[in-house]
Amino acid sequence: MFGGVRMSELRGLERKSAQLSGEAAYLQIVQRADRYCVIGSVKSAAGRRTVDIGPETALALRNWLLVAPKAKPKKGDLKSPPQYLFPNKNGGIWGYANFRARFWVPLMNHCGLVTEAPADQHIREASPGYAEFKATLFGPHMLRHVYASLQIERGVTPKRLQKLIGHSTLKMTLDTYGHLWPDDSAERAYASAIEQAL
């Protein structure tokens, strides 16, 4: 929510791409994990970007890294495996479906951000503690939209938001978020029309 990063980018984010100390903390987005947990390039050249994060987010991530699982080398492998910022319990890449079922749905249920409908059957049957889980109000991608909305509320320009969230074109940014920017000329025309009507 505080970086506008895609889930595929978060799942593929290595620890070495995170600068979490000093005055300016940031994440360097250079790769992503696809649906099969294969690391590859970001969606477009615009997806390669630096995402600034605030000091509280950086502190939370530093604390997380103290307990986060680390990948161990495979037997006989001399090369160290990549270390991910948000690994699964074995230090590897979360599959999106597993992330949703084992982390997102339990978290949203714990926070009460759910509907009255039951969660998917395969989630409710995954663990005895999940049997009463409800469907979530929103998915993880919504946090990207929250980030964009907060940036617009703070006065960021469309072109700057395009760079922040890694859209390949300004049109994509405006098609998705254009309705959130105030339209001063339309508001002036509306006020003028009201005055003339009176």
N, C-alpha and C positions, 0 to 999 in steps of 0.2 A: 504494500500500500504506500510505502514511503519511497518507492523508486520507480514504479510503473513498469517493472520488468515482466516479460512474458513468463509463463510457467515453464516453458521449454528452456528458456534462458536460465532461470533459477535452478532447474534440475541439472543443467550442464555446467553450472558455475563452479570453477575450481577455486580453492582457497587462495592460491597465488594471484588470482585476479581481484582480490579484495584488499584494499588499503584501508585498514580500520583504526589506525593510530595517527597521531599528528593533528594538525589544524583542519585539514581537508580530507574527510573520509569519502571513499568512492568505491564503486564496483566497475570493473572493466569488462564490458560485455563483448566477447569475441567468439563464442560458440554456443551451441544449444544441444539438448538431447531430444532426439525425435521420439515418436511413439514406441519405437522398439528399443529405446535406451541407447541408441547409437549416437555418439558425439559427431557433430558436423558443424558446418558454418551457420551463421545466423541467417534469418530469412532474406535479408537484402544487405547491400553495402551500408545502408542507413542504420541497420541493426547493430553494427559495430559502433559502440559508443561508450562514453564514460558516464556513469550515473552517480551523481553526488548524493550522499546520504548524511543525515544529521547526526550530531554527537550521541543522542540517545539510541538511535538505531545502531550506530557503530558499537556502542557499549554493549547493547543486547547481543550483537553478533560476536563480540569478543568473549562474552560470558558463555554463549552457546558453544563456541569452539573449544572451550575447556572440557566439555563433556560430549561433544559430537563424535560419533563413531569414525574411525579411520580405516581406510582400505589397507589390507595386508597383502604383501607380495605373494603370488602363487608359488607353490613349492618348485624350486629349481629356477625361478625367474629372478634374474639379477636386477632387472629394472623395477624401480619403485612405481606402484600404481598411482594414478591421479588421486588427489585428495579433494573431495568436493565440499563446498560450503554447506550444502544441505543434503547430506547423504542419507541413504537408507540405513537400516540397523547394521548392515555389513560393511558400510563405508562406500558402497557403490551408488549407482544412479537409481533414483526412485522411478519406477514405472508410473505413468500418470494415473492409471486405474488403481494401483496399490496406494499411491499417495492419497488419492481421494477417499478410498475405502478405509485405510488404516490411520490416516491423520486428519484429513479435512472434515469428514462426516463426524467423527468423534469430537473434534474440537468445536464444531458448530453446535452439536448437541449439548456439549458441556456449557457453552455460552448461551444457550437458549435461542439461537438464531436459526430456527427451524419452522417448518409448516406443520399442519396437523396430519399430513399424509405420512405414511411409514416410509422409511428409507428403502432403497432397493433390497430385494429379498436376499441377494447374495451377500450384501453387507450385514444384514440382520442375522444371517446364519454363520457369519465368519467367526464370531466369538460369542460366548454366552452373555457378556456384558453389552453386546450390540443389539440384542433381541428387541429392545424397545426404541431403538433409534428412529428418529423422524427424518424426513427429507429436509435438506438444507434450504434456507431462503435464497441463497445464491452460491455460485461456484467461485473458485479461486480467481478466475479471470476478472471477476467484478472488482477486485482490488486494483487492477490496472486502470479501470474506469474511474474509481475513486481518486486515484492519484492524478489523473488527467483533469478531473473536475476541480480538485483542490488547486491545481496549478492555474487553471483558468480563473478561479475565484481570486487568486492572488494577483491576477493581471498579466499573466504570461501571454505573449503573442502567439498566433497560430503557428508561425514558422518556428518559433522556439519550442513549442510543444511537440511539433513534428520531430525535432532533433532529440528532445528528451525521451520520447517513447519509441523512437526508432522506426517511425513510419517511412516507407519508401517515397511517398509523395505527399505534398501539401493537400491535395485533393482528398486523399484518404483521411487525413486528420480532420479536415473541414466536414467531410461527409459523416464522420463519426461524432464529432464534438462541436460542430459549427453552431448548433442551436444553443450552446451554453454561453457563447460570447454575447455581450450586450450589443444591440444594434442601435447606436445613437441616432443615426439619421432616420431610422424608422420611428423611433420614439419622438423625435422632433416633429416629424410629419404628422404623427398621431395627435400630438399636443396642438399643433396648428389646426388640424381638422376639427378638433373639439372646440377650439376658440371660434372658428368660423361658423360652426353649427349653432353656437350659443348666440 
